Each structure stands twice: as structure tokens, then as C-alpha cells.
Amino acid sequence: QVQLVESGGGLVQPGGSLRLSCTASGSIFSINVMGWYRQAPGKQRELVAALTRGGSTNYRDSVQGRFTISRGNAKNTVYLQMNSLQTEDTAVYYCNAELTRGNYWGQGTQVTVSS
């Protein structure tokens, strides 16, 4: 079992920045991949960025070069640094932990990009 708690969402103007945090507890040593997903109203949930246990990263094309996923020193926290935010980035952002025996989700944090 893994529990995930996200923080850091909010309202920001286009071109601004936000940093999301996700702290994992429980069976954290069984986590293979941690990722950030987002879901906008009326749309399917989509992968934004992922970070493997070995340190490999993967980004969706629309955020490449603007978003950075990283791991904290304590290894149980993952960050998503979001720069040059666009209105199309508005969504609920979810943290995900992928284990061999299942996936776990955080409760989500709202990111709104608007002038």
C-alpha cells in the first residue's frame, strides 16, 4: 500500500510558474515509477511526466522543455516544476505511483492558468 499526498496547485497567470509536490508513504521501496497525470474538464486523464526508480524521465510533447519532474533528497517526494504555463495546462493534477502489484493515486490538486 502506498499513500500519496499532493500540494502546490493554485491560480497562476499565463507565463507563470508553479511547483507541485507529491509525498509518498507506505511501501515506497516497492515503487517502480512515479508520475504526474492531469485531467481537464471533459477530457481523459493524461500522463504529463514520469520518473523511474533508475532516474529516467518521460514527458508528454506539449510540456517538454517547460516542465521538469524530479525527486527530493528524501526519495519519497517527487516534484513537478512547471514553467511558462499556458491556459491549456489548466487541469487537476494527480500524482501516481506504479508498483509491480498495482497503481496508487493521490487526491489531486487543481492548477488553473488564467489572466
RASULRA-V806162 format. One record per residue. N is the residue number from 0. RES is the residue in one letter. PSI is psi in whole degrees, -180 to 180 (none if undefined). NEAR is the number of other ideal C-beta (glycine too) atoms within 12 Angstrom. Layout:
# RASULRA-V806162
N_RES_PSI_NEAR ; N_RES_PSI_NEAR
This chain:
# RASULRA-V806162
0_Q_139_16 ; 1_V_137_30 ; 2_Q_137_20 ; 3_L_133_37 ; 4_V_122_25 ; 5_E_156_35 ; 6_S_165_24 ; 7_G_-3_27 ; 8_G_175_31 ; 9_G_-167_22 ; 10_L_131_17 ; 11_V_151_26 ; 12_Q_155_18 ; 13_P_137_19 ; 14_G_-11_17 ; 15_G_-176_22 ; 16_S_153_23 ; 17_L_154_33 ; 18_R_123_29 ; 19_L_145_43 ; 20_S_147_30 ; 21_C_120_43 ; 22_T_127_26 ; 23_A_145_35 ; 24_S_163_19 ; 25_G_-134_18 ; 26_S_60_19 ; 27_I_-25_26 ; 28_F_-6_15 ; 29_S_2_21 ; 30_I_126_36 ; 31_N_-39_24 ; 32_V_137_31 ; 33_M_139_47 ; 34_G_167_39 ; 35_W_131_49 ; 36_Y_164_36 ; 37_R_154_39 ; 38_Q_117_23 ; 39_A_158_22 ; 40_P_129_12 ; 41_G_5_8 ; 42_K_163_13 ; 43_Q_155_11 ; 44_R_138_22 ; 45_E_149_25 ; 46_L_133_30 ; 47_V_-51_39 ; 48_A_150_39 ; 49_A_151_33 ; 50_L_121_35 ; 51_T_168_19 ; 52_R_-35_21 ; 53_G_-6_11 ; 54_G_1_15 ; 55_S_146_16 ; 56_T_157_26 ; 57_N_134_21 ; 58_Y_148_24 ; 59_R_152_24 ; 60_D_-39_13 ; 61_S_-14_21 ; 62_V_-6_32 ; 63_Q_130_16 ; 64_G_-13_14 ; 65_R_-34_27 ; 66_F_147_36 ; 67_T_127_25 ; 68_I_138_38 ; 69_S_166_23 ; 70_R_141_30 ; 71_G_169_20 ; 72_N_-31_9 ; 73_A_-5_13 ; 74_K_-11_17 ; 75_N_11_26 ; 76_T_135_29 ; 77_V_139_44 ; 78_Y_153_29 ; 79_L_105_45 ; 80_Q_121_25 ; 81_M_116_37 ; 82_N_164_21 ; 83_S_49_23 ; 84_L_144_34 ; 85_Q_160_24 ; 86_T_-30_19 ; 87_E_-11_20 ; 88_D_-5_36 ; 89_T_125_28 ; 90_A_171_33 ; 91_V_128_27 ; 92_Y_132_46 ; 93_Y_138_33 ; 94_C_142_44 ; 95_N_140_37 ; 96_A_124_41 ; 97_E_118_27 ; 98_L_168_22 ; 99_T_-34_14 ; 100_R_25_13 ; 101_G_172_16 ; 102_N_145_25 ; 103_Y_148_29 ; 104_W_148_27 ; 105_G_-179_33 ; 106_Q_-14_18 ; 107_G_150_25 ; 108_T_135_31 ; 109_Q_132_26 ; 110_V_121_37 ; 111_T_123_26 ; 112_V_111_29 ; 113_S_147_18 ; 114_S_none_13
